[in-house]
Amino acid sequence: PKTWQQPLRQEKLEGHLISSFILANFLPQRVSMETLKSFTLPWVKYAILVHLPEEGQMVSLTVRPKDTIKDLRVHLVKQGVTSWKKSFFYNGRQLGENETVKDVSIKNGSVILLVGEKR
């Protein structure tokens, strides 16, 4: 059996710390960064806030990088918040229904705005 002689280091990947022991012993020696990212993505979760200015509320959600904006709507409905006829905005731009959290660079601690259509 392998024994670990060196002190454990931690390396950052997508904002999360990964033990160098895992990198050295459980992943192939010549692994690409894309492969490494896909290995860790199923476990990555972000705590984000959705600001509802019309209701004066902030709702917290836990999302994954592969979640779409449609998935965010489902999370909100489960918390009793309707998002029908409302649009999500992040960093000053409207988000498309099929865009993922990763596509629009939403990270842990991000705040997304959810506003209704103008009348």
C-alpha positions in Angstrom: 0.0 0.0 0.0 1.1 3.6 -0.7 2.0 5.7 2.2 1.9 9.4 2.2 5.2 10.9 3.1 4.7 14.6 2.2 2.5 17.0 4.1 -0.9 17.4 2.5 -1.4 20.4 0.4 -4.6 21.8 -0.8 -5.2 23.1 -4.3 -8.0 25.3 -5.6 -10.3 24.1 -8.4 -13.4 26.1 -9.3 -13.1 27.9 -6.0 -13.0 24.6 -3.9 -10.1 23.1 -2.1 -9.0 19.6 -3.1 -6.4 17.6 -1.3 -3.2 16.9 -3.2 -3.5 13.3 -1.8 -6.7 12.9 -3.9 -5.1 14.5 -6.9 -2.0 12.2 -6.6 -3.6 8.9 -5.7 -7.1 8.8 -7.2 -6.7 10.6 -10.5 -4.5 9.6 -13.5 -1.1 11.3 -13.6 -1.8 13.1 -16.9 -5.3 14.4 -16.4 -6.5 17.5 -18.2 -8.0 20.4 -16.2 -11.3 19.8 -18.0 -11.4 16.2 -16.8 -10.5 17.3 -13.3 -13.3 19.9 -13.3 -15.8 17.3 -14.5 -14.7 15.0 -11.7 -15.5 17.6 -9.0 -18.6 19.3 -10.5 -21.2 16.8 -9.2 -20.2 17.8 -5.7 -19.9 21.5 -6.2 -22.8 23.6 -4.8 -23.2 27.3 -4.4 -25.3 29.2 -1.9 -26.8 32.1 -3.7 -29.5 34.7 -3.0 -32.4 35.7 -5.2 -33.5 39.3 -4.6 -37.2 39.9 -5.1 -37.5 43.8 -4.9 -41.3 43.8 -5.5 -41.9 41.6 -2.4 -39.0 43.1 -0.4 -37.5 39.6 0.0 -34.2 37.8 -0.3 -34.5 34.0 -0.9 -31.5 31.7 -0.4 -31.0 28.8 -2.8 -28.4 26.1 -3.1 -27.5 25.4 -6.8 -25.1 23.4 -8.9 -23.0 24.7 -11.8 -25.1 22.7 -14.3 -28.4 24.0 -13.0 -30.3 26.1 -15.6 -32.3 29.2 -15.0 -35.4 26.9 -15.4 -34.1 24.9 -12.5 -33.8 28.0 -10.4 -37.5 28.7 -11.0 -38.3 25.2 -9.8 -36.2 25.7 -6.6 -38.1 29.0 -6.0 -41.5 27.3 -6.5 -40.6 24.7 -3.9 -40.0 27.6 -1.5 -43.4 29.1 -2.3 -42.1 31.9 -4.6 -43.7 32.3 -8.0 -41.5 33.4 -10.8 -44.1 33.4 -13.5 -43.7 36.3 -16.0 -40.6 37.4 -14.2 -37.0 37.7 -15.5 -33.7 36.9 -13.8 -30.9 39.4 -14.1 -27.2 39.0 -13.1 -24.4 41.5 -13.6 -26.8 43.8 -15.5 -28.0 41.3 -18.1 -31.1 39.3 -18.5 -30.5 35.5 -18.2 -31.9 33.0 -20.7 -34.0 30.1 -19.5 -31.5 27.5 -20.8 -28.3 29.1 -19.6 -26.6 27.3 -16.7 -25.2 28.8 -13.5 -21.7 28.0 -14.9 -22.5 29.7 -18.2 -23.3 33.1 -16.6 -20.5 32.8 -14.0 -22.7 32.6 -10.9 -20.6 31.7 -7.9 -21.0 31.1 -4.2 -22.5 34.2 -2.6 -23.9 35.7 -5.8 -27.1 37.7 -5.8 -29.5 37.4 -8.7 -32.4 39.8 -9.3 -35.8 38.5 -10.2 -38.2 41.2 -11.5 -41.6 41.3 -13.1 -42.4 42.6 -16.6 -43.0 46.3 -16.9 -46.7 47.3 -17.1 
